[in-house]
Amino acid sequence: MTEPISPITLPPATDAIEEGAWLQSSLQKWLDREFIPESINSTIAIRAAQIYTRQRMEGENDLGSLVIAIVTEMQAFNFKESFFGEFTIANAVSDIILDSFGIDNRCCGN
């Protein structure tokens, strides 16, 4: 039987607003690079960063919980002008964060 994947716990936020600004910029760059630059990408990045920032300010450090919060709250976002959806955005946030910690996210987090 295989072992379950261990949760990934981020260090406590020392400046959640700065983290959110970094995430917003990084996510927008990812969105623009992944398909084509669209004005909606900025709005998506802003909203995802707001969710992330609020969660971090509330003390959330578990990456899985942060991803679920983004998926849940982004379901109310109107993606009709975008090629992306809430799961793509939440997964991109996770990938960006893992990459910032030097964690290889292409093979089970190893």
Solvent accessible surface area in square Angstrom, and as a share of the most:
residue,aa,sasa,rsa
1,M,242,1.08
2,T,126,0.73
3,E,149,0.67
4,P,113,0.71
5,I,131,0.66
6,S,82,0.53
7,P,108,0.68
8,I,52,0.26
9,T,97,0.57
10,L,7,0.04
11,P,73,0.46
12,P,100,0.63
13,A,33,0.25
14,T,143,0.83
15,D,66,0.34
16,A,11,0.09
17,I,118,0.60
18,E,116,0.52
19,E,43,0.19
20,G,4,0.04
21,A,60,0.46
22,W,105,0.37
23,L,0,0.00
24,Q,59,0.26
25,S,52,0.34
26,S,25,0.16
27,L,0,0.00
28,Q,53,0.24
29,K,126,0.53
30,W,45,0.16
31,L,0,0.00
32,D,37,0.19
33,R,170,0.62
34,E,94,0.42
35,F,107,0.45
36,I,86,0.44
37,P,103,0.65
38,E,41,0.18
39,S,103,0.67
40,I,23,0.12
41,N,0,0.00
42,S,35,0.23
43,T,66,0.38
44,I,0,0.00
45,A,0,0.00
46,I,70,0.35
47,R,74,0.27
48,A,0,0.00
49,A,5,0.04
50,Q,95,0.42
51,I,0,0.00
52,Y,7,0.03
53,T,20,0.12
54,R,92,0.34
55,Q,30,0.13
56,R,11,0.04
57,M,123,0.55
58,E,123,0.55
59,G,50,0.48
60,E,49,0.22
61,N,36,0.18
62,D,40,0.21
63,L,8,0.04
64,G,40,0.39
65,S,45,0.29
66,L,1,0.00
67,V,25,0.15
68,I,113,0.57
69,A,15,0.12
70,I,0,0.00
71,V,14,0.08
72,T,77,0.45
73,E,46,0.21
74,M,0,0.00
75,Q,106,0.47
76,A,100,0.78
77,F,40,0.16
78,N,90,0.46
79,F,28,0.12
80,K,164,0.69
81,E,114,0.51
82,S,18,0.11
83,F,136,0.56
84,F,22,0.09
85,G,24,0.23
86,E,36,0.16
87,F,124,0.52
88,T,54,0.31
89,I,0,0.00
90,A,1,0.00
91,N,84,0.43
92,A,2,0.01
93,V,0,0.00
94,S,18,0.12
95,D,59,0.31
96,I,22,0.11
97,I,3,0.01
98,L,13,0.07
99,D,104,0.54
100,S,66,0.42
101,F,103,0.43
102,G,69,0.67
103,I,52,0.26
104,D,57,0.29
105,N,42,0.22
106,R,203,0.74
107,C,76,0.46
108,C,91,0.54
109,G,32,0.30
110,N,136,0.70
